[in-house]
């Protein structure tokens, strides 16, 4: 079967090009002529629908949106490290670190196993994060934002069409931030290159990209004395004076991906009945490395005196710990699609997924032997039906493995659009998910962080209903989890973490309701998002806050004869107390705990945003109430949340 996939990679684009006739020879001239007519070549004061539709953003699923240079409250929410609305995510104190998840519904799953180390993947660009473009003239976007200390964040992107049918895009996101605490440096880079192409007769379409990403963080393990942080002693207002568990530990996640998605229409002219051949290829290699040159054994604090520190238990080595987990995978999908203008699309496909997850040694213990390799191959067959007509839009997919390792996916989506302001979307998902590799195998210089398991597949059932109406937007999710995988601390010794993977055989039921509504009165607006969620379980495995809310009161107006558009306001954020998961840097992931609650603290942010032509400028005083509402704010039980800080940034689009 593998040989069939490899042949398809090379033959499909060559065959499509052979079918193309009469390629234009003066495409650049045509694009230049279009540029002269484009209003975006000379931006006007007000954005126009007639211009933005020449600058298209296309997803892998062929959904199309347009470049948007407006300034809205949603743009304020997206002006952050992830470049998207991070409601339900709680950032750590330094930019570029991990996030604690407040909304369980943000976790997305597939039946295939993933690498693991999920706490390090929030800023790792996945396949669905990559967008493709079709633009009338070259377009550039520059993003800049200040950070906590000694550094900055930039995100530079340019896209251009060399012809109406061939686009190239390139972007780089870079971050360096020292942070306020000891050993908290973030130094991250995300490079991406994308291209899209279609033949003049529109029989062949191609999307491809390459990503090279490296995410490096200092891992201090959190602060040692919570009393020093919470006590209000002015000595510790300089956060670098607080003792941390590790002075020089570092984690690195690095990966490269090569991706290709293309299809070819068999019949020469598109009509009521069409037949396509589809192929998708994805090769990725990555590694996660944890290094710790020095192991601290004791430390002295004013509040607690001398403390014995063996944070992660006994180590095989006295210094220079270097744990490195390597991973590569290759995925191929080949299918045939029949399209009927009345009935919709019917696709049948086969998938080949193979991986290697490995270390360079075998560990032999008195009680067990920890192997150095996980390697397997999945062969999957499936079908998908897509229907889009009038106000209905549906997609129904089922796939199941035919190899020894069993897995399956049932994913049903149905949408109905009442009018431009009212629509509803239903999704049902049933997964038999293969465990992520980190749960089944891990090796470390720390003795208790070595395991080899054979966990059962996770069973995930989830129903989601999204309603966007002229009155409010609401999202209801009901999920049932069985054989849920998680990490826990089995150590009973204070200040010691012996984190292990576990599987919960009983059923966990989860329900959430999120409602969003904006109220407007003249130039004032109040934007509200409220989330209620609850987990029904016999043991505390899935821990979430019952209430999460974000409320923004803001004022908007045009100034200086409408040359400048201004928005200013205050955002209030809050989540109720709960036993939040704690972060473990050795495994780059979170583990459950029931010793310490966090939450119950309000945060207020004051912002002033302005738009001048195609440039948006952002100024924010983050968590300005931190100095007078008490030092009880945490992102995780041992990791304080951010102090008050003023930050500045901008997003600049220009067209040429």
Secondary structure as a PSIPRED ss2 file (coil, helix, strand):
# PSIPRED VFORMAT (PSIPRED V4.0)

   1 X C   1.000  0.000  0.000
   2 X H   0.000  1.000  0.000
   3 X H   0.000  1.000  0.000
   4 X H   0.000  1.000  0.000
   5 X H   0.000  1.000  0.000
   6 X H   0.000  1.000  0.000
   7 X H   0.000  1.000  0.000
   8 X H   0.000  1.000  0.000
   9 X H   0.000  1.000  0.000
  10 X H   0.000  1.000  0.000
  11 X H   0.000  1.000  0.000
  12 X H   0.000  1.000  0.000
  13 X H   0.000  1.000  0.000
  14 X H   0.000  1.000  0.000
  15 X H   0.000  1.000  0.000
  16 X H   0.000  1.000  0.000
  17 X H   0.000  1.000  0.000
  18 X H   0.000  1.000  0.000
  19 X H   0.000  1.000  0.000
  20 X C   1.000  0.000  0.000
  21 X C   1.000  0.000  0.000
  22 X C   1.000  0.000  0.000
  23 X C   1.000  0.000  0.000
  24 X C   1.000  0.000  0.000
  25 X C   1.000  0.000  0.000
  26 X C   1.000  0.000  0.000
  27 X H   0.000  1.000  0.000
  28 X H   0.000  1.000  0.000
  29 X H   0.000  1.000  0.000
  30 X H   0.000  1.000  0.000
  31 X H   0.000  1.000  0.000
  32 X H   0.000  1.000  0.000
  33 X H   0.000  1.000  0.000
  34 X H   0.000  1.000  0.000
  35 X H   0.000  1.000  0.000
  36 X H   0.000  1.000  0.000
  37 X H   0.000  1.000  0.000
  38 X C   1.000  0.000  0.000
  39 X H   0.000  1.000  0.000
  40 X H   0.000  1.000  0.000
  41 X H   0.000  1.000  0.000
  42 X H   0.000  1.000  0.000
  43 X C   1.000  0.000  0.000
  44 X C   1.000  0.000  0.000
  45 X C   1.000  0.000  0.000
  46 X C   1.000  0.000  0.000
  47 X C   1.000  0.000  0.000
  48 X C   1.000  0.000  0.000
  49 X H   0.000  1.000  0.000
  50 X H   0.000  1.000  0.000
  51 X H   0.000  1.000  0.000
  52 X H   0.000  1.000  0.000
  53 X C   1.000  0.000  0.000
  54 X C   1.000  0.000  0.000
  55 X E   0.000  0.000  1.000
  56 X E   0.000  0.000  1.000
  57 X E   0.000  0.000  1.000
  58 X E   0.000  0.000  1.000
  59 X C   1.000  0.000  0.000
  60 X C   1.000  0.000  0.000
  61 X C   1.000  0.000  0.000
  62 X C   1.000  0.000  0.000
  63 X C   1.000  0.000  0.000
  64 X E   0.000  0.000  1.000
  65 X E   0.000  0.000  1.000
  66 X E   0.000  0.000  1.000
  67 X C   1.000  0.000  0.000
  68 X C   1.000  0.000  0.000
  69 X C   1.000  0.000  0.000
  70 X C   1.000  0.000  0.000
  71 X C   1.000  0.000  0.000
  72 X C   1.000  0.000  0.000
  73 X H   0.000  1.000  0.000
  74 X H   0.000  1.000  0.000
  75 X H   0.000  1.000  0.000
  76 X H   0.000  1.000  0.000
  77 X H   0.000  1.000  0.000
  78 X H   0.000  1.000  0.000
  79 X C   1.000  0.000  0.000
  80 X C   1.000  0.000  0.000
  81 X C   1.000  0.000  0.000
  82 X C   1.000  0.000  0.000
  83 X C   1.000  0.000  0.000
  84 X C   1.000  0.000  0.000
  85 X C   1.000  0.000  0.000
  86 X C   1.000  0.000  0.000
  87 X C   1.000  0.000  0.000
  88 X C   1.000  0.000  0.000
  89 X E   0.000  0.000  1.000
  90 X E   0.000  0.000  1.000
  91 X E   0.000  0.000  1.000
  92 X C   1.000  0.000  0.000
  93 X C   1.000  0.000  0.000
  94 X C   1.000  0.000  0.000
  95 X C   1.000  0.000  0.000
  96 X C   1.000  0.000  0.000
  97 X C   1.000  0.000  0.000
  98 X C   1.000  0.000  0.000
  99 X E   0.000  0.000  1.000
 100 X E   0.000  0.000  1.000
 101 X E   0.000  0.000  1.000
 102 X C   1.000  0.000  0.000
 103 X C   1.000  0.000  0.000
 104 X H   0.000  1.000  0.000
 105 X H   0.000  1.000  0.000
 106 X H   0.000  1.000  0.000
 107 X C   1.000  0.000  0.000
 108 X C   1.000  0.000  0.000
 109 X C   1.000  0.000  0.000
 110 X C   1.000  0.000  0.000
 111 X C   1.000  0.000  0.000
 112 X C   1.000  0.000  0.000
 113 X C   1.000  0.000  0.000
 114 X C   1.000  0.000  0.000
 115 X C   1.000  0.000  0.000
 116 X C   1.000  0.000  0.000
 117 X C   1.000  0.000  0.000
 118 X H   0.000  1.000  0.000
 119 X H   0.000  1.000  0.000
 120 X H   0.000  1.000  0.000
 121 X C   1.000  0.000  0.000
 122 X C   1.000  0.000  0.000
 123 X C   1.000  0.000  0.000
 124 X C   1.000  0.000  0.000
 125 X C   1.000  0.000  0.000
 126 X C   1.000  0.000  0.000
 127 X H   0.000  1.000  0.000
 128 X H   0.000  1.000  0.000
 129 X H   0.000  1.000  0.000
 130 X C   1.000  0.000  0.000
 131 X C   1.000  0.000  0.000
 132 X E   0.000  0.000  1.000
 133 X E   0.000  0.000  1.000
 134 X E   0.000  0.000  1.000
 135 X E   0.000  0.000  1.000
 136 X C   1.000  0.000  0.000
 137 X C   1.000  0.000  0.000
 138 X C   1.000  0.000  0.000
 139 X E   0.000  0.000  1.000
 140 X E   0.000  0.000  1.000
 141 X E   0.000  0.000  1.000
 142 X E   0.000  0.000  1.000
 143 X E   0.000  0.000  1.000
 144 X E   0.000  0.000  1.000
 145 X E   0.000  0.000  1.000
 146 X E   0.000  0.000  1.000
 147 X C   1.000  0.000  0.000
 148 X C   1.000  0.000  0.000
 149 X C   1.000  0.000  0.000
 150 X C   1.000  0.000  0.000
 151 X C   1.000  0.000  0.000
 152 X E   0.000  0.000  1.000
 153 X E   0.000  0.000  1.000
 154 X E   0.000  0.000  1.000
 155 X E   0.000  0.000  1.000
 156 X E   0.000  0.000  1.000
 157 X E   0.000  0.000  1.000
 158 X E   0.000  0.000  1.000
 159 X E   0.000  0.000  1.000
 160 X E   0.000  0.000  1.000
 161 X E   0.000  0.000  1.000
 162 X E   0.000  0.000  1.000
 163 X E   0.000  0.000  1.000
 164 X C   1.000  0.000  0.000
 165 X C   1.000  0.000  0.000
 166 X E   0.000  0.000  1.000
 167 X E   0.000  0.000  1.000
 168 X E   0.000  0.000  1.000
 169 X E   0.000  0.000  1.000
 170 X E   0.000  0.000  1.000
 171 X E   0.000  0.000  1.000
 172 X E   0.000  0.000  1.000
 173 X E   0.000  0.000  1.000
 174 X E   0.000  0.000  1.000
 175 X E   0.000  0.000  1.000
 176 X E   0.000  0.000  1.000
 177 X E   0.000  0.000  1.000
 178 X C   1.000  0.000  0.000
 179 X C   1.000  0.000  0.000
 180 X C   1.000  0.000  0.000
 181 X C   1.000  0.000  0.000
 182 X C   1.000  0.000  0.000
 183 X C   1.000  0.000  0.000
 184 X C   1.000  0.000  0.000
 185 X C   1.000  0.000  0.000
 186 X E   0.000  0.000  1.000
 187 X E   0.000  0.000  1.000
 188 X E   0.000  0.000  1.000
 189 X E   0.000  0.000  1.000
 190 X E   0.000  0.000  1.000
 191 X E   0.000  0.000  1.000
 192 X E   0.000  0.000  1.000
 193 X E   0.000  0.000  1.000
 194 X E   0.000  0.000  1.000
 195 X E   0.000  0.000  1.000
 196 X E   0.000  0.000  1.000
 197 X E   0.000  0.000  1.000
 198 X E   0.000  0.000  1.000
 199 X C   1.000  0.000  0.000
 200 X C   1.000  0.000  0.000
 201 X C   1.000  0.000  0.000
 202 X C   1.000  0.000  0.000
 203 X C   1.000  0.000  0.000
 204 X E   0.000  0.000  1.000
 205 X E   0.000  0.000  1.000
 206 X E   0.000  0.000  1.000
 207 X E   0.000  0.000  1.000
 208 X E   0.000  0.000  1.000
 209 X E   0.000  0.000  1.000
 210 X E   0.000  0.000  1.000
 211 X E   0.000  0.000  1.000
 212 X E   0.000  0.000  1.000
 213 X E   0.000  0.000  1.000
 214 X E   0.000  0.000  1.000
 215 X E   0.000  0.000  1.000
 216 X E   0.000  0.000  1.000
 217 X E   0.000  0.000  1.000
 218 X E   0.000  0.000  1.000
 219 X C   1.000  0.000  0.000
 220 X C   1.000  0.000  0.000
 221 X C   1.000  0.000  0.000
 222 X C   1.000  0.000  0.000
 223 X E   0.000  0.000  1.000
 224 X C   1.000  0.000  0.000
 225 X C   1.000  0.000  0.000
 226 X H   0.000  1.000  0.000
 227 X H   0.000  1.000  0.000
 228 X H   0.000  1.000  0.000
 229 X H   0.000  1.000  0.000
 230 X H   0.000  1.000  0.000
 231 X C   1.000  0.000  0.000
 232 X C   1.000  0.000  0.000
 233 X C   1.000  0.000  0.000
 234 X H   0.000  1.000  0.000
 235 X H   0.000  1.000  0.000
 236 X H   0.000  1.000  0.000
 237 X H   0.000  1.000  0.000
 238 X C   1.000  0.000  0.000
 239 X H   0.000  1.000  0.000
 240 X H   0.000  1.000  0.000
 241 X H   0.000  1.000  0.000
 242 X C   1.000  0.000  0.000
 243 X C   1.000  0.000  0.000
 244 X E   0.000  0.000  1.000
 245 X C   1.000  0.000  0.000
 246 X C   1.000  0.000  0.000
 247 X C   1.000  0.000  0.000
 248 X C   1.000  0.000  0.000
 249 X C   1.000  0.000  0.000
 250 X E   0.000  0.000  1.000
 251 X E   0.000  0.000  1.000
 252 X E   0.000  0.000  1.000
 253 X E   0.000  0.000  1.000
 254 X E   0.000  0.000  1.000
 255 X E   0.000  0.000  1.000
 256 X E   0.000  0.000  1.000
 257 X E   0.000  0.000  1.000
 258 X E   0.000  0.000  1.000
 259 X E   0.000  0.000  1.000
 260 X E   0.000  0.000  1.000
 261 X E   0.000  0.000  1.000
 262 X E   0.000  0.000  1.000
 263 X E   0.000  0.000  1.000
 264 X E   0.000  0.000  1.000
 265 X E   0.000  0.000  1.000
 266 X C   1.000  0.000  0.000
 267 X C   1.000  0.000  0.000
 268 X C   1.000  0.000  0.000
 269 X C   1.000  0.000  0.000
 270 X C   1.000  0.000  0.000
 271 X C   1.000  0.000  0.000
 272 X C   1.000  0.000  0.000
 273 X E   0.000  0.000  1.000
 274 X E   0.000  0.000  1.000
 275 X E   0.000  0.000  1.000
 276 X E   0.000  0.000  1.000
 277 X E   0.000  0.000  1.000
 278 X E   0.000  0.000  1.000
 279 X E   0.000  0.000  1.000
 280 X E   0.000  0.000  1.000
 281 X E   0.000  0.000  1.000
 282 X E   0.000  0.000  1.000
 283 X E   0.000  0.000  1.000
 284 X E   0.000  0.000  1.000
 285 X E   0.000  0.000  1.000
 286 X E   0.000  0.000  1.000
 287 X E   0.000  0.000  1.000
 288 X E   0.000  0.000  1.000
 289 X E   0.000  0.000  1.000
 290 X E   0.000  0.000  1.000
 291 X E   0.000  0.000  1.000
 292 X E   0.000  0.000  1.000
 293 X C   1.000  0.000  0.000
 294 X C   1.000  0.000  0.000
 295 X C   1.000  0.000  0.000
 296 X C   1.000  0.000  0.000
 297 X C   1.000  0.000  0.000
 298 X E   0.000  0.000  1.000
 299 X E   0.000  0.000  1.000
 300 X E   0.000  0.000  1.000
 301 X E   0.000  0.000  1.000
 302 X C   1.000  0.000  0.000
 303 X C   1.000  0.000  0.000
 304 X C   1.000  0.000  0.000
 305 X E   0.000  0.000  1.000
 306 X E   0.000  0.000  1.000
 307 X E   0.000  0.000  1.000
 308 X E   0.000  0.000  1.000
 309 X C   1.000  0.000  0.000
 310 X C   1.000  0.000  0.000
 311 X C   1.000  0.000  0.000
 312 X C   1.000  0.000  0.000
 313 X C   1.000  0.000  0.000
 314 X C   1.000  0.000  0.000
 315 X E   0.000  0.000  1.000
 316 X C   1.000  0.000  0.000
 317 X C   1.000  0.000  0.000
 318 X C   1.000  0.000  0.000
 319 X C   1.000  0.000  0.000
 320 X C   1.000  0.000  0.000
 321 X E   0.000  0.000  1.000
 322 X E   0.000  0.000  1.000
 323 X E   0.000  0.000  1.000
 324 X E   0.000  0.000  1.000
 325 X E   0.000  0.000  1.000
 326 X E   0.000  0.000  1.000
 327 X E   0.000  0.000  1.000
 328 X E   0.000  0.000  1.000
 329 X E   0.000  0.000  1.000
 330 X E   0.000  0.000  1.000
 331 X E   0.000  0.000  1.000
 332 X E   0.000  0.000  1.000
 333 X E   0.000  0.000  1.000
 334 X E   0.000  0.000  1.000
 335 X E   0.000  0.000  1.000
 336 X E   0.000  0.000  1.000
 337 X E   0.000  0.000  1.000
 338 X E   0.000  0.000  1.000
 339 X E   0.000  0.000  1.000
 340 X E   0.000  0.000  1.000
 341 X C   1.000  0.000  0.000
 342 X C   1.000  0.000  0.000
 343 X C   1.000  0.000  0.000
 344 X E   0.000  0.000  1.000
 345 X E   0.000  0.000  1.000
 346 X E   0.000  0.000  1.000
 347 X E   0.000  0.000  1.000
 348 X E   0.000  0.000  1.000
 349 X E   0.000  0.000  1.000
 350 X E   0.000  0.000  1.000
 351 X E   0.000  0.000  1.000
 352 X E   0.000  0.000  1.000
 353 X E   0.000  0.000  1.000
 354 X E   0.000  0.000  1.000
 355 X E   0.000  0.000  1.000
 356 X E   0.000  0.000  1.000
 357 X E   0.000  0.000  1.000
 358 X E   0.000  0.000  1.000
 359 X C   1.000  0.000  0.000
 360 X C   1.000  0.000  0.000
 361 X C   1.000  0.000  0.000
 362 X C   1.000  0.000  0.000
 363 X E   0.000  0.000  1.000
 364 X E   0.000  0.000  1.000
 365 X C   1.000  0.000  0.000
 366 X C   1.000  0.000  0.000
 367 X C   1.000  0.000  0.000
 368 X C   1.000  0.000  0.000
 369 X E   0.000  0.000  1.000
 370 X E   0.000  0.000  1.000
 371 X C   1.000  0.000  0.000
 372 X C   1.000  0.000  0.000
 373 X E   0.000  0.000  1.000
 374 X E   0.000  0.000  1.000
 375 X E   0.000  0.000  1.000
 376 X E   0.000  0.000  1.000
 377 X E   0.000  0.000  1.000
 378 X E   0.000  0.000  1.000
 379 X E   0.000  0.000  1.000
 380 X E   0.000  0.000  1.000
 381 X E   0.000  0.000  1.000
 382 X E   0.000  0.000  1.000
 383 X E   0.000  0.000  1.000
 384 X E   0.000  0.000  1.000
 385 X E   0.000  0.000  1.000
 386 X E   0.000  0.000  1.000
 387 X E   0.000  0.000  1.000
 388 X E   0.000  0.000  1.000
 389 X E   0.000  0.000  1.000
 390 X C   1.000  0.000  0.000
 391 X C   1.000  0.000  0.000
 392 X E   0.000  0.000  1.000
 393 X E   0.000  0.000  1.000
 394 X E   0.000  0.000  1.000
 395 X E   0.000  0.000  1.000
 396 X E   0.000  0.000  1.000
 397 X E   0.000  0.000  1.000
 398 X E   0.000  0.000  1.000
 399 X E   0.000  0.000  1.000
 400 X E   0.000  0.000  1.000
 401 X E   0.000  0.000  1.000
 402 X C   1.000  0.000  0.000
 403 X C   1.000  0.000  0.000
 404 X C   1.000  0.000  0.000
 405 X C   1.000  0.000  0.000
 406 X C   1.000  0.000  0.000
 407 X C   1.000  0.000  0.000
 408 X E   0.000  0.000  1.000
 409 X E   0.000  0.000  1.000
 410 X E   0.000  0.000  1.000
 411 X E   0.000  0.000  1.000
 412 X E   0.000  0.000  1.000
 413 X E   0.000  0.000  1.000
 414 X E   0.000  0.000  1.000
 415 X E   0.000  0.000  1.000
 416 X E   0.000  0.000  1.000
 417 X E   0.000  0.000  1.000
 418 X E   0.000  0.000  1.000
 419 X E   0.000  0.000  1.000
 420 X C   1.000  0.000  0.000
 421 X C   1.000  0.000  0.000
 422 X E   0.000  0.000  1.000
 423 X E   0.000  0.000  1.000
 424 X E   0.000  0.000  1.000
 425 X E   0.000  0.000  1.000
 426 X E   0.000  0.000  1.000
 427 X E   0.000  0.000  1.000
 428 X E   0.000  0.000  1.000
 429 X E   0.000  0.000  1.000
 430 X E   0.000  0.000  1.000
 431 X E   0.000  0.000  1.000
 432 X E   0.000  0.000  1.000
 433 X E   0.000  0.000  1.000
 434 X C   1.000  0.000  0.000
 435 X C   1.000  0.000  0.000
 436 X C   1.000  0.000  0.000
 437 X H   0.000  1.000  0.000
 438 X H   0.000  1.000  0.000
 439 X H   0.000  1.000  0.000
 440 X H   0.000  1.000  0.000
 441 X E   0.000  0.000  1.000
 442 X E   0.000  0.000  1.000
 443 X C   1.000  0.000  0.000
 444 X C   1.000  0.000  0.000
 445 X C   1.000  0.000  0.000
 446 X E   0.000  0.000  1.000
 447 X C   1.000  0.000  0.000
 448 X C   1.000  0.000  0.000
 449 X C   1.000  0.000  0.000
 450 X C   1.000  0.000  0.000
 451 X E   0.000  0.000  1.000
 452 X E   0.000  0.000  1.000
 453 X C   1.000  0.000  0.000
 454 X C   1.000  0.000  0.000
 455 X C   1.000  0.000  0.000
 456 X C   1.000  0.000  0.000
 457 X C   1.000  0.000  0.000
 458 X E   0.000  0.000  1.000
 459 X E   0.000  0.000  1.000
 460 X E   0.000  0.000  1.000
 461 X E   0.000  0.000  1.000
 462 X E   0.000  0.000  1.000
 463 X E   0.000  0.000  1.000
 464 X E   0.000  0.000  1.000
 465 X E   0.000  0.000  1.000
 466 X E   0.000  0.000  1.000
 467 X E   0.000  0.000  1.000
 468 X E   0.000  0.000  1.000
 469 X C   1.000  0.000  0.000
 470 X C   1.000  0.000  0.000
 471 X C   1.000  0.000  0.000
 472 X C   1.000  0.000  0.000
 473 X E   0.000  0.000  1.000
 474 X E   0.000  0.000  1.000
 475 X E   0.000  0.000  1.000
 476 X E   0.000  0.000  1.000
 477 X E   0.000  0.000  1.000
 478 X E   0.000  0.000  1.000
 479 X E   0.000  0.000  1.000
 480 X E   0.000  0.000  1.000
 481 X E   0.000  0.000  1.000
 482 X E   0.000  0.000  1.000
 483 X C   1.000  0.000  0.000
 484 X E   0.000  0.000  1.000
 485 X E   0.000  0.000  1.000
 486 X E   0.000  0.000  1.000
 487 X E   0.000  0.000  1.000
 488 X E   0.000  0.000  1.000
 489 X E   0.000  0.000  1.000
 490 X C   1.000  0.000  0.000
 491 X C   1.000  0.000  0.000
 492 X C   1.000  0.000  0.000
 493 X C   1.000  0.000  0.000
 494 X C   1.000  0.000  0.000
 495 X C   1.000  0.000  0.000
 496 X C   1.000  0.000  0.000
 497 X C   1.000  0.000  0.000
 498 X C   1.000  0.000  0.000
 499 X E   0.000  0.000  1.000
 500 X E   0.000  0.000  1.000
 501 X E   0.000  0.000  1.000
 502 X E   0.000  0.000  1.000
 503 X E   0.000  0.000  1.000
 504 X E   0.000  0.000  1.000
 505 X C   1.000  0.000  0.000
 506 X C   1.000  0.000  0.000
 507 X C   1.000  0.000  0.000
 508 X E   0.000  0.000  1.000
 509 X E   0.000  0.000  1.000
 510 X E   0.000  0.000  1.000
 511 X E   0.000  0.000  1.000
 512 X E   0.000  0.000  1.000
 513 X E   0.000  0.000  1.000
 514 X E   0.000  0.000  1.000
 515 X E   0.000  0.000  1.000
 516 X E   0.000  0.000  1.000
 517 X E   0.000  0.000  1.000
 518 X E   0.000  0.000  1.000
 519 X E   0.000  0.000  1.000
 520 X E   0.000  0.000  1.000
 521 X E   0.000  0.000  1.000
 522 X C   1.000  0.000  0.000
 523 X C   1.000  0.000  0.000
 524 X E   0.000  0.000  1.000
 525 X E   0.000  0.000  1.000
 526 X E   0.000  0.000  1.000
 527 X E   0.000  0.000  1.000
 528 X E   0.000  0.000  1.000
 529 X E   0.000  0.000  1.000
 530 X E   0.000  0.000  1.000
 531 X E   0.000  0.000  1.000
 532 X E   0.000  0.000  1.000
 533 X E   0.000  0.000  1.000
 534 X E   0.000  0.000  1.000
 535 X E   0.000  0.000  1.000
 536 X E   0.000  0.000  1.000
 537 X C   1.000  0.000  0.000
 538 X C   1.000  0.000  0.000
 539 X C   1.000  0.000  0.000
 540 X C   1.000  0.000  0.000
 541 X C   1.000  0.000  0.000
 542 X C   1.000  0.000  0.000
 543 X C   1.000  0.000  0.000
 544 X C   1.000  0.000  0.000
 545 X C   1.000  0.000  0.000
 546 X C   1.000  0.000  0.000
 547 X E   0.000  0.000  1.000
 548 X E   0.000  0.000  1.000
 549 X E   0.000  0.000  1.000
 550 X E   0.000  0.000  1.000
 551 X E   0.000  0.000  1.000
 552 X E   0.000  0.000  1.000
 553 X E   0.000  0.000  1.000
 554 X E   0.000  0.000  1.000
 555 X E   0.000  0.000  1.000
 556 X E   0.000  0.000  1.000
 557 X E   0.000  0.000  1.000
 558 X E   0.000  0.000  1.000
 559 X E   0.000  0.000  1.000
 560 X C   1.000  0.000  0.000
 561 X C   1.000  0.000  0.000
 562 X C   1.000  0.000  0.000
 563 X C   1.000  0.000  0.000
 564 X E   0.000  0.000  1.000
 565 X E   0.000  0.000  1.000
 566 X E   0.000  0.000  1.000
 567 X E   0.000  0.000  1.000
 568 X E   0.000  0.000  1.000
 569 X E   0.000  0.000  1.000
 570 X E   0.000  0.000  1.000
 571 X E   0.000  0.000  1.000
 572 X E   0.000  0.000  1.000
 573 X E   0.000  0.000  1.000
 574 X E   0.000  0.000  1.000
 575 X E   0.000  0.000  1.000
 576 X C   1.000  0.000  0.000
 577 X C   1.000  0.000  0.000
 578 X E   0.000  0.000  1.000
 579 X C   1.000  0.000  0.000
 580 X C   1.000  0.000  0.000
 581 X C   1.000  0.000  0.000
 582 X E   0.000  0.000  1.000
 583 X E   0.000  0.000  1.000
 584 X E   0.000  0.000  1.000
 585 X C   1.000  0.000  0.000
 586 X C   1.000  0.000  0.000
 587 X C   1.000  0.000  0.000
 588 X C   1.000  0.000  0.000
 589 X E   0.000  0.000  1.000
 590 X E   0.000  0.000  1.000
 591 X E   0.000  0.000  1.000
 592 X E   0.000  0.000  1.000
 593 X C   1.000  0.000  0.000
 594 X C   1.000  0.000  0.000
 595 X C   1.000  0.000  0.000
 596 X C   1.000  0.000  0.000
 597 X C   1.000  0.000  0.000
 598 X E   0.000  0.000  1.000
 599 X C   1.000  0.000  0.000
 600 X C   1.000  0.000  0.000
 601 X C   1.000  0.000  0.000
 602 X C   1.000  0.000  0.000
 603 X E   0.000  0.000  1.000
 604 X E   0.000  0.000  1.000
 605 X E   0.000  0.000  1.000
 606 X E   0.000  0.000  1.000
 607 X E   0.000  0.000  1.000
 608 X E   0.000  0.000  1.000
 609 X E   0.000  0.000  1.000
 610 X E   0.000  0.000  1.000
 611 X E   0.000  0.000  1.000
 612 X E   0.000  0.000  1.000
 613 X C   1.000  0.000  0.000
 614 X C   1.000  0.000  0.000
 615 X E   0.000  0.000  1.000
 616 X E   0.000  0.000  1.000
 617 X E   0.000  0.000  1.000
 618 X E   0.000  0.000  1.000
 619 X E   0.000  0.000  1.000
 620 X E   0.000  0.000  1.000
 621 X E   0.000  0.000  1.000
 622 X E   0.000  0.000  1.000
 623 X C   1.000  0.000  0.000
 624 X C   1.000  0.000  0.000
 625 X C   1.000  0.000  0.000
 626 X C   1.000  0.000  0.000
 627 X C   1.000  0.000  0.000
 628 X C   1.000  0.000  0.000
 629 X C   1.000  0.000  0.000
 630 X C   1.000  0.000  0.000
 631 X C   1.000  0.000  0.000
 632 X C   1.000  0.000  0.000
 633 X C   1.000  0.000  0.000
 634 X E   0.000  0.000  1.000
 635 X E   0.000  0.000  1.000
 636 X E   0.000  0.000  1.000
 637 X C   1.000  0.000  0.000
 638 X C   1.000  0.000  0.000
 639 X E   0.000  0.000  1.000
 640 X E   0.000  0.000  1.000
 641 X C   1.000  0.000  0.000
 642 X C   1.000  0.000  0.000
 643 X C   1.000  0.000  0.000
 644 X C   1.000  0.000  0.000
 645 X E   0.000  0.000  1.000
 646 X E   0.000  0.000  1.000
 647 X E   0.000  0.000  1.000
 648 X E   0.000  0.000  1.000
 649 X E   0.000  0.000  1.000
 650 X E   0.000  0.000  1.000
 651 X E   0.000  0.000  1.000
 652 X E   0.000  0.000  1.000
 653 X E   0.000  0.000  1.000
 654 X E   0.000  0.000  1.000
 655 X E   0.000  0.000  1.000
 656 X C   1.000  0.000  0.000
